[in-house]
């Protein structure tokens, strides 16, 4: 005799009563490993099974780095203008407004001042979710002001880059930010105030060609895409196949453009140690 017997024939649960797993409860890495999002967050957004570094933004970096996630945000309300009255598939002003509403961000970078393991630091972190992390006038101005805060208070500056490059809707205005931020970083160098550049996935275009590669220490996360032009453009220009792993953080490190690669789970400790060394 069967140990289980269905008393009612058929399934009585209505469609409205059925319960599905909430969206975003699990994360699947490119290698197919699945991890609960709570565990992922507790592991600095790195999958423990394959060490895949999930792409994150300023909110998550601030949570990981600032002691108890306590910091004073700088220039929080600054937003982009429309100096060129630019229109593509929609007006630039409409695109900015829609992106602000969608992401809750004012532009592609946030900056704040706080402490890392008790040591004062200014951090500027880019957000790829805001028009591909593109560098426009606001990005350049906020970075410049964050550097000014470091200069005024004589505390180190950390830049976390993640960008597709200059923002085409601002054309020459966006390209000017390369020179502007580089000049500000030269002032940090003259004042002998440490600047650490953390390059994350992806960092390309004018950001790579300016502040992302001007650190006293240039460091990166594992597997990050780092380059100026894209692989397809380079391949078509030189007419040759590119080396394996081209433009990965590991390739860039091997060719001398990075000082070291750091696992995000060790990032706060490594930065704290580096700051102590640079302050002596």
Secondary structure as UniProt FT lines:
FT   HELIX           15..17
FT   TURN            23..24
FT   STRAND          26..28
FT   TURN            30..31
FT   STRAND          34..36
FT   HELIX           37..42
FT   TURN            43..45
FT   TURN            48..50
FT   HELIX           58..65
FT   HELIX           67..69
FT   STRAND          71..74
FT   TURN            76..77
FT   TURN            83..84
FT   HELIX           92..103
FT   STRAND          109..116
FT   TURN            117..118
FT   STRAND          119..126
FT   TURN            128..130
FT   HELIX           131..133
FT   HELIX           137..153
FT   STRAND          156..163
FT   HELIX           168..170
FT   HELIX           171..190
FT   TURN            191..192
FT   STRAND          195..203
FT   HELIX           205..208
FT   TURN            209..210
FT   HELIX           211..213
FT   STRAND          217..220
FT   TURN            222..223
FT   STRAND          225..226
FT   HELIX           231..238
FT   TURN            244..247
FT   HELIX           249..254
FT   TURN            255..256
FT   STRAND          260..261
FT   HELIX           264..266
FT   HELIX           267..279
//
